[in-house]
Amino acid sequence: MKITRKPEWLKIKIESGEHYPFVKKMVDEHQLHTICSSGKCPNKAQCWSLGTATFMIMGEICTRACKFCATKTGKPLPLDPQEPLKIAESIQLMKLKHCVITSVDRDELPDKGVAHWAETVLKIKELNPNTIIELLIPDYNEIELQPIVDAKPDIIAHNLETVKRLTPTVRSKATYDKSLDTLKAIVKSGLVSKTGIMVGLGETQEEVIDLLKEAKAIGCQMITIGQYLQPTIQNIEVAEYVTPEVFEKYKEVALSLGFESVESAPLVRSSYMAERSFLKKIEENR
C-alpha cells in the first residue's frame, strides 16, 4: 500500500537564520557539492541556518545507484585536484569547529578515490588545526582505508544503511557483510567509529536490534538512526513511518548495549548534529 501523507512528527520547520545565506554563498562561490543538496536532506535549511554543511567530495555523480539515494548516478567527471584546498578554505572561512565530509562512490578509479580523501583531510588539518574532522566513507577494505587512517581524521563513519535482509534490495553493489568489514577496519584503526541506518524500509524491530548488537559487537562507538524519506519518485517507497516512541526504544537499546553516542529520531541523518554528538561522547567519557 502506497503511503502518501507524512505524519505530524515529520513536518519540517523552514529555517532562515542569519547563517543560511553565508553557507549558501560559500558553497556556490567555491563550486562545492554538499550531500545536503545532492541527497535532498530534510535538515538542509536547519543545518545551513546554524552555519553547518556536510561537504561531498569527488564530484556529484556516483558510480552506484542505491534505491534510497537521490545522488546522481552515471559516469563521473575527473577528480578536481584543487578540491581538497577549496574544502579546507571554505571550512576556514566558515570558522567550523566540526566539519563533516562525505563522498560519492568512485568505483572506476584505481584506488576508488582514497588518495583524494587523504589529501582532503591533510589540507583541512593544515588550514584548520583545531577543527574536528568527521568522515563518512564508502565501503573500503582495511588495505584501501589505510591512507585515510594515516591522515588522522577524528571520526570515521561508514553506514550500514539498513538491516541485512533488505540490503540487496536497497543498496547497489554494497553488501551488509562488506560494510561490517569496513566498520571493523575503522574500529581496528583506533579512530572514533560511527555508523548510521535508516528505518521505515520494511524492517522489523527485531532486525534493527540484531543490527545494533552486531555493530556494537565489533566495537562501533557511535550510531545514528533516522526515518527513510523517499527523495524522488524514482527512489524506493517508504514502507512505514516509524513513530517517535519506537525511535526512543531503539535509542534505549543502543545505549544499553554500550554505544557511546546515539542519535535516534525521525529526522536524524548521518551527520545530523554531528558536533553535538561528538562533544556529548567526549563529555560522557571524561
C-alpha positions in Angstrom: 0.0 0.0 0.0 1.4 3.3 -1.0 1.8 5.9 1.8 1.2 9.5 0.6 0.8 11.5 3.8 3.5 12.2 6.3 2.6 12.1 10.0 2.7 15.3 12.1 6.1 14.4 13.6 7.8 14.7 10.2 6.7 18.2 9.4 9.7 20.4 9.0 10.0 24.0 10.1 11.6 26.2 7.4 14.6 27.9 8.8 16.1 31.2 7.6 18.7 32.1 10.2 21.5 34.6 9.6 24.0 31.9 8.6 21.9 30.3 5.8 22.9 32.9 3.1 26.5 32.7 4.2 26.7 29.0 3.9 24.9 29.1 0.5 27.4 31.7 -0.7 30.4 29.6 0.4 29.0 26.5 -1.4 28.2 28.5 -4.6 31.4 30.6 -4.8 33.7 27.7 -4.2 31.7 25.4 -6.5 31.3 22.8 -3.7 29.0 19.9 -3.6 27.1 19.0 -0.4 25.1 15.9 0.5 22.6 18.4 1.9 21.6 19.3 -1.6 22.5 16.2 -3.6 20.8 13.9 -1.1 17.8 16.2 -0.7 18.3 16.1 3.1 15.3 17.3 5.1 17.6 19.1 7.6 19.3 21.3 5.0 17.6 24.5 6.0 18.1 23.9 9.7 21.8 23.0 9.4 22.7 25.8 7.0 20.9 28.2 9.3 23.2 27.0 12.1 26.3 27.6 9.9 27.0 23.9 9.1 27.0 21.8 6.0 28.2 18.3 5.0 30.6 18.6 2.1 30.6 15.9 -0.6 33.9 15.4 -2.4 34.9 13.7 -5.7 32.0 15.3 -7.7 28.3 14.8 -7.6 28.0 11.8 -9.9 28.1 8.3 -8.2 29.1 5.1 -9.9 26.4 3.3 -7.9 22.6 3.6 -8.0 21.3 2.8 -4.5 17.5 2.8 -4.4 17.2 5.1 -1.4 19.6 7.8 -2.6 18.9 10.9 -4.7 22.5 11.5 -5.7 23.1 11.4 -9.5 24.5 8.2 -10.9 26.4 7.7 -14.1 29.9 8.3 -15.4 31.7 10.8 -13.1 33.9 13.6 -14.2 37.7 13.6 -13.5 38.6 14.5 -9.9 39.3 18.2 -9.3 42.9 18.4 -7.9 42.0 21.7 -6.3 39.0 20.4 -4.4 40.9 19.5 -1.1 42.1 23.1 -0.9 38.7 24.5 -1.8 37.1 22.4 1.0 39.8 23.4 3.5 39.5 27.1 2.7 35.7 27.0 3.0 35.9 25.4 6.4 38.3 28.1 7.4 36.1 30.9 6.1 33.1 29.3 7.8 35.1 29.0 11.1 33.7 25.5 11.6 34.7 23.7 14.8 33.4 20.4 13.4 33.3 19.5 9.7 31.8 16.5 8.1 33.0 15.2 4.7 31.3 12.5 2.6 31.7 11.4 -1.0 30.1 9.7 -3.9 31.4 6.2 -4.8 34.1 6.2 -7.4 34.5 2.5 -8.2 36.0 3.4 -11.6 39.2 4.9 -10.0 42.1 2.5 -9.4 42.2 3.5 -5.7 38.5 4.3 -5.5 39.4 7.9 -4.6 41.3 7.0 -1.3 44.2 9.3 -2.1 41.9 12.2 -2.7 40.2 11.5 0.6 43.6 11.6 2.4 44.7 14.8 0.7 41.4 16.4 1.7 41.9 15.6 5.3 45.5 16.8 5.3 44.5 20.1 3.7 41.8 20.6 6.2 44.2 20.0 9.1 46.8 22.3 7.6 44.4 25.3 7.4 42.1 24.3 10.3 44.3 22.6 13.0 41.6 22.9 15.7 38.7 21.7 13.6 37.2 18.2 14.4 37.2 16.2 11.1 34.4 13.6 10.6 34.4 11.5 7.5 31.6 9.4 6.1 33.3 7.0 3.7 32.4 4.3 1.2 32.9 0.6 1.8 36.7 0.5 1.7 38.5 -2.6 2.9 41.3 -2.4 5.5 44.1 -2.0 3.0 42.2 0.6 1.0 41.4 2.5 4.2 45.0 2.9 5.4 45.9 6.2 3.7 42.8 7.8 5.2 43.7 6.4 8.6 47.3 7.7 8.2 45.9 11.2 7.6 44.3 11.0 11.1 40.8 12.4 10.9 39.0 12.4 14.3 36.0 10.3 13.3 35.4 7.8 10.5 31.9 6.7 9.8 30.5 4.1 7.4 26.8 3.5 7.2 25.2 0.1 7.3 22.2 1.9 5.9 19.6 -0.9 6.6 19.2 -4.4 8.0 20.9 -7.4 6.4 17.8 -8.8 4.8 16.9 -5.6 3.0 20.5 -4.7 1.9 20.3 -6.4 -1.5 17.0 -4.6 -2.3 18.1 -1.2 -1.1 21.8 -0.8 -1.9 23.8 -1.1 -5.2 26.9 -3.3 -5.1 27.4 -2.8 -1.4 26.8 -5.8 0.9 25.9 -5.9 4.5 29.0 -8.1 5.4 31.4 -5.8 3.4 30.0 -2.8 5.3 30.6 -4.7 8.6 34.2 -5.4 7.5 34.6 -1.7 6.8 33.4 -0.8 10.3 35.8 -3.5 11.7 38.7 -1.8 9.9 37.7 1.6 11.3 37.5 0.2 14.8 40.9 -1.5 14.4 42.4 1.8 13.4 41.8 3.2 16.8 40.0 6.2 15.5 36.4 7.0 16.6 34.0 4.8 14.7 30.4 5.6 13.7 27.6 4.1 11.6 24.1 5.0 10.6 20.9 3.3 9.5 17.5 4.2 8.0 14.3 2.7 9.2 10.9 2.5 7.6 12.0 0.4 4.7 10.2 -2.8 5.8 12.5 -4.0 8.5 11.2 -5.5 11.8 12.2 -4.1 15.2 13.9 -7.4 15.9 16.1 -7.0 12.8 17.1 -3.5 13.9 18.0 -4.7 17.4 20.1 -7.5 15.8 21.9 -4.9 13.7 22.6 -2.8 16.8 24.0 -5.9 18.5 26.3 -6.8 15.5 27.6 -3.2 15.2 28.4 -3.0 18.9 29.9 -6.5 19.0 32.6 -5.3 16.6 33.3 -2.2 18.7 31.4 0.6 16.9 31.1 3.6 19.2 28.5 5.9 17.7 25.3 5.4 15.7 22.5 7.4 14.1 19.0 6.1 13.4 16.6 8.0 11.2 13.4 7.7 9.2 13.9 6.9 5.5 12.1 9.5 3.3 11.6 8.9 -0.4 13.6 11.7 -2.0 12.2 11.3 -5.5 9.6 9.2 -7.3 12.4 7.1 -8.8 13.5 6.0 -5.3 12.1 3.1 -3.3 8.9 3.9 -1.5 8.5 4.3 2.3 7.1 1.1 3.8 6.4 2.6 7.2 6.6 5.9 9.1 8.2 4.8 12.4 6.8 6.5 15.5 9.0 8.6 17.8 8.3 6.1 20.5 10.0 3.3 18.5 12.9 5.6 17.9 13.2 6.2 21.6 13.1 2.4 22.1 16.0 1.9 19.6 18.0 4.6 21.5 17.5 2.9 24.8 18.5 -0.4 23.4 21.6 1.1 21.7 22.7 2.8 24.9 22.1 -0.4 27.0 24.4 -2.2 24.5 27.2 0.3 25.2 27.1 2.7 22.3 28.8 5.9 23.5 26.6 8.2 21.4 23.2 7.6 19.9 21.0 9.9 17.8 17.7 8.3 17.1 14.7 10.3 15.9 12.6 10.6 12.7 14.7 13.4 11.1 18.1 12.2 12.3 20.6 11.7 9.5 24.3 10.5 9.4 25.7 13.9 10.1 22.8 15.4 11.9 24.1 17.4 14.9 27.4 15.8 14.4 29.3 18.3 16.6 26.8 17.9 19.4 27.0 14.1 19.3 30.8 14.1 19.4 31.0 16.6 22.2 28.5 14.6 24.1 30.6 11.5 23.6 33.7 13.3 24.9 31.9 14.7 27.9 30.4 11.3 28.9 33.8 9.7 28.7 35.5 12.2 31.0 
